[in-house]
Amino acid sequence: MSIASRQLPRKLTITMWDFSWYTMTTPGEPYSDLAARYKEAVERGYNTIRICAMPLMLFTESGVRPGPLRFGNLGEVGQRTRWYNCKGGAELDGHGQLLELFKQAKAHNCYIILSSWEYQQSPSFLAEPYLRDLLADIPPDQRFMALAKSMDQLIQYVKAAGYGEQIAYAELHNEVEFGQLTDIATEQGVASSNTPSLVQIMQPYIEEAIAFLREQHPELLMTASYTLNEAYPKAYVARNLQVAHFHLYIKGVLQELMDRTGIDNEAVPFPNELVQSLLREDAPPFESWQLPAGQEWRMQGNPVGMKLLYLHDWADPEQWDLYLYDHYGSHKLAMLQKADFRFEELHEWAGQTELPIVIGEGYVGYTPLHAGFEEGPVGKFIAEYAIRKGMKLGFWGMVLCSNCAPHHPFWNDIAWQQKWNRFILESE
């Protein structure tokens, strides 16, 4: 099964619409008009949309899951945090939204990468916890096949509507090292921070699920999504993938900020002096910035966490960016070397089986909605460095930046996106 045999694009230029294409659909939100968003995507040079296709939320293992999807939000929490600033309140025909997404893809000559965030973030936006509980109740060793069988039903549904040709490929799940899929390793006493062991333990379960999908849909490419955040033996990755789909968040100076503020480290007091220096003057106490009563379920199993939501909501964007600019110099070389090392390692591994390589997310990391470091000169420099490196190594597809999408301010920088999408499309 090759790219050429499917007549897929020679290069994929990817914009990541994640789960926002169904959580931000009320009037005035970005995805209330999918045709307009596709028009903008094509204008910017994109030919591929990457989404959480919500297979488990829309389909059972044997057919269509009935009923509309009802969405809420986190109350006041998350309104200045990327992806969490949705209005909520929509009652959505999820199957209809899926078909409209594919209808517009066909009309605009675009392709879709199917994935799932359902064991990570997407259930946090539902109005009720029913589906989140249903997913959590599936035993960890059965979740991989449950995903595969629901994805199979989704693909069958898309094919029946006449849109199968618009599928670029399907991922079993987004970033399998993060989220509740790793519960299979936790049950065996492996710490969630031990990425190599997590990946190795999940390998046979992912391989079984990918084998099922390949058998059901031999004309499509199947894979799973992994990250390059940490180094680990790629021999632990599922061995029957048809696309080497990876993400690279370099972090560097951003990791320093996260470590020093205590977002990622329980041993560091929060909010500490650095956190206080980054906050807006009107920031409420951390203890009062909580989910509405009875809504705590929204963050269960979600890797983001309340400390990040508080800091992203209440950080002064200028102070946040100034910190990163002030400290970037001591991290610059290591950040560029990380891109070199990770991409070269991936190229060598994938080359052994001639897997096409796609970088589906990157490159600095997770920043507040109104912060500008990623969209500024340093963030762009890092993204451009990664894009050049990927194209030099012959990667099949790349995202320009995870924040280049209709629900992020970076979407408005049209000229930069056009330039670098053109660079990818014209690369050998």
N, C-alpha and C positions, 0 to 999 in steps of 0.2 A: 504494500500500500504506500504510494508516494504522493507528494504534493501535486506533481504533474498529472497523475492519473485522475485526480479530482478536479483539475483545472482551477485550482486555488491560486490566489495572487502570488506572484513571485516573491513579494515582500509584504508583510503585514504591518500596517501603521495603526496602532491600537489606542483607542480612548476607552478608559475604564469607567463604565456606568454602574458598576457593582450592584448593590441592592437599591440604590437611590432611584433607579428607573421605575420602581414600584412603591417606594416609600415617600416620594415627593411628586405626587400627581394631582394635588388639589389646585384649584385655579390660582394662577400666579406662580406656582412652583415650576421648576425647570421641565419636568417630564409630564406636564399636563398636555403638551403638544409634541408628540414624538416626531411627526413629520418635520417640524421646524428644527428640532435638535439634529436630525439626520442631515438636513440641508446645511446646517452650520458645520457639522462634522466633515462633510465632503468638501465644503469651502476651505476648511483648515487642512485638508489633505489626508484625512483618515479614510481607511477602507474596512476597518474592523472594530466592532464594539465588543467589549468583554463584560459579561454580566453574571450576577448570581441569578440563575434561571429558576430558583426556588423549586427544584423537582419534588422534594418531600412535602412542601406546602401546597403544591398543586396536584400531585399524583400519589396514589398508593402504589404498592408493588404490583397491582393488577389492573389499574385503571385510573380514571379521573377522580380526584377528591372533590366532593360536592361543596357548594356554598361559596359565597363571596369571601374575600379577605377583608377584615376590618383592621384599620391601623390607628394607633395612638401615638404618643410621644413621651418624652421623659419629663413632662411639665416644663418648668423654667430651665431645668438642667439641659445642657447640651446645645443651647441656641447660638453659641459662638464656637462650637466644636465641629470640625469637619465631619460630615455624614450624619451628625446627630441633630442638625438644625432643621428637621422636618416639622411641618405644622401638625401632622396627624389629623385624625378625624375622617379619613377617606374610607368608603366602602367600595372595594375594587373587585371587578370581575378579573381575577388574575389570569384566567385562561384567555380572555379577550385581550388583555394587555400584552400577553405573550405573543399572540398572533399578530397584533398590531405592530409590535416591535419587529417581527419577521416580515410583515407586509411592507413596512417602510424600508427595511434592509434591502429587500428585493427591488423596490422602486428606486432606491438610491445606489444600487450595485455595491452593497456592503455585505460583510460577513459577520457572523456572531460566534464568539467563543463562549460556550456554555460552561458555567461553573456553579458552585454552591457555597454560600456563607452560612448555611443553616445550622452548623454546629459551632458557630462563632458569634456573629453579630445580628443577622437579620431577624431572628425571633424577638429581639429586644423592642422592635417597633410595632409589634402586633397589639391590638387593643386588649386582647385577653391572653392568658398564658396557656390556653388549651393545646395549641400546636407545639409550643415549646416543651410542654410537659410530655406530649406524645413522643417527641424526638428523644427527650432525655430518658424515657422509659425503655427505649430500644437498648438491649444489652450491648455494651461496648464492642464485643466481638462480632456483632451482627450489623452494626451501623454501616460498615463499608458496603456490604451487599445490599442493604436497604437503600442506600444512596444509588447504587448501580441500577437496581430494579426500578426505582422511581425515575431515574434519568432515562432509562430505556423507554418507559411509558411516555415521558415528555418528548423524546425524539420521535417516537411513533406518531404522537399527536401532531408534531410539527410537520412530519413527512406527509401525513394524511391531508393536511391543509395545503400541501404543495410547496413547502418552503425548505425542504431538506437540503437543497443545494446551497442554501445560505449559511449552513453550519460550517464554520472553519474547522473546529474540532471541539471535543467535549472533555472537560476536566472532571474527575470524580468529585473533588472538593478543593476549595481554596486553602492553600498553606496548611497541609496536613499535619505539620509539626505544632500548630497552634490551635487550641480549641478542644472541644469535647471528644474528638476522635482519639486524642491521646489518652483518654481514660483507659483504653486497653492496656497501655503501658503502666499507668498508675496502679492498676489492679495487680500488676506484677512487681510493685515496689520500686519502680523506676521514677526518679524525680523529673518533674516537668522541665527542669533546666538542662537535663541531659539529652541534648538534641540527637547525638549519634545513636544512643540506645533507643530513643523514641522512634527514629526513622527505621532502624533495623527491626524492631518488634512489629511495626505496622506493615512491613514489606509483604509478608504472605497474604495478609488480608486485602491490601491494595491490589496485589497481583490477581487474586481471585476475582475481585470486582471488575478490574480492567479486562480480564479474560472473558467474563460474561458479556460485557459491553461490546467487545470486539466480535464475539460470536454473533450477537444480535444484530450488529450493524457493521458488517465487514467493509463497507464502502467508506466509512468515516474513520477519522483519526481519533484515538482515545488516549488520555493521559491523566495525570494528577498534578497538582500544583505544589511545588516545594520552594523553599527559600535558600538564599545564599548568605543569609545573615551570619551564620557560623560555618566554620570548616568542619566537614565530616566526610567519611568515605562514601563516594557516590555508588560504591558496590552495594550499599544498603538501600538505595532507591529501587522501587519496583522495576523489575527487569523486562517487563513486557509493554512499557510505554511506547507510544508512537510519536510523541513530541516531547522534547526536553523543555518543559515549561517551568521556569524559575523566576523568583523575585530577588532583587538586590536592593536592600536598604542599607546604605553605607553608614549613616548616623554620625560617627566620629564626634564632631563638636556637639551635635545634638545629644549624643549619648552622655557626654559630660554633663550637659544641663539636666538630663533626666536623672542621672545618678546623684548629682549634687542636690537636686530638689527633693529627692526621695520618691519620685513617681514609681520607680521600679525596685526600690530597695526598702524593705520593711525596717531595716536597721537604722535608717536615716529618719530623724524626726520630720513630721509634715503637719502643718506648714512651717518651714524653718526660715532663717533670715533671708536666704536667697529667694525663696518663694515670695516672701513679703516684698522684696525689692522689685519683683516682676509684676506685682498686682496693680490693677487700677485702684484709684483712690476710693471708689465706691464698692469695692469688693466686700461681700459679707463674710463672716467667719466661716471657716471650712465646715465646722460642725453643723451649721444651719443650711448648708448647700447640699441637700439630700433629695432623693426621689420622693414623690408624693407618697403618702401613707398607703400601704397595700400594694405598692408598685415595685417593691424590692426585687421581685422575680425578674425584672427586665435586665438586670446586670448579672444574674446567675449564669455562669458559664461563659460570660462575655470577657474577653481578655483585656478590654480597655481599662475599666476600673474607675472608681469615683475620684481618686486623686488627680488623674489625668483630666477628667471632665471638669473638675473645679479649676485647675490651673489653666486649661485652654479657654474656659469660659471667661475667666476673670483676669488673665494676663493682659497687661498693656502691650499691644502688638509692637510698639516701638521699643519698649524695654526688652521684650523677648528677642527681637531681631538684633538690637544692640549687643546683647550678651553673646549671641552667636557670632556676630561680626568681630567683636573684641577678642574672642577666643579661637577663632577659626585658624589663624596662622599656625598654631602649634599642632593642628590636626591635618592640615592640607595634604602633606605628602602621604600620610598613612591612609587618608580617605581615597586618594587616587590609586595608591598601591592595592587597596582592597578591591577596587573595581578590576584592576589588572589581574590580580591573583585569582579572584573568583571566576572571572570570565574565561581566563586561560585554562583553569582546571576544568570548568564545564565543557569548554570546547574540546579538550583532550578526551574527556570521558564520553561525550556524545559522539565524537568522531569514530570511536571504536565500533559503533553500531549504525553510524550515519544517521543519527536522529536529528531532525531539524530543531533548532534552538529558538525559543521565544522567551523574552524578558517581559513579563506581564505587569510588573509593578516596580517602582523605584522613584527617586534615587536617594535623597537625603533622609527623609523619614516623616513622621507624623507631627505636624505643626498646627497651631491654632488657625481657625478659619481665616482670620483677618491679618495674620502675620504674613510678612512678605519675603522671608529669607529664601524659601524654595523658588519663588518666582523672580527673585532679584538676581544681580550679577553673579554672585557666588553660586547660588543654587542652579542657575542656568549653566554656568561653567562646568559644574559637576555632571549635570545631565548631558551636556554636549560631549564631555569627555567619555562618558559611558556609551553614548550612542555611537560615537566614532569608533570606539574599541569594539563594540558589538558588530558593527558593519565590517570592520577590518577582519574580524574572525568569521564573517559569513553567516551571521545569525539570520534566521528567517524573519523574525518579527520583533518589534520593540515598542514599548510605551515611551512616549516622550517624557512624561512625568505622571505619577499617579494623580496629581492635582489638575491635569489638563482634561477637564470634563465639565459638562454644563453646570454642575452644582458646586464648582469652585471658581474663585475670582480669576485664576490663571487662564480660564477659557477665553477671557476677553483679550488676551495677548495673541491676536490672530496671526500677525506677521511672523512671530517666532515659531509658532506651530507649523505654519506653511513652509517655512525655510527648512526645518528639520525633518518634517515628513517628506519633503521633496528630496532631501539628502538620503533618507532611507530608501525611498523608491528608486533612486538613481544609482544606488550602490550595487556592486557586483555580488 
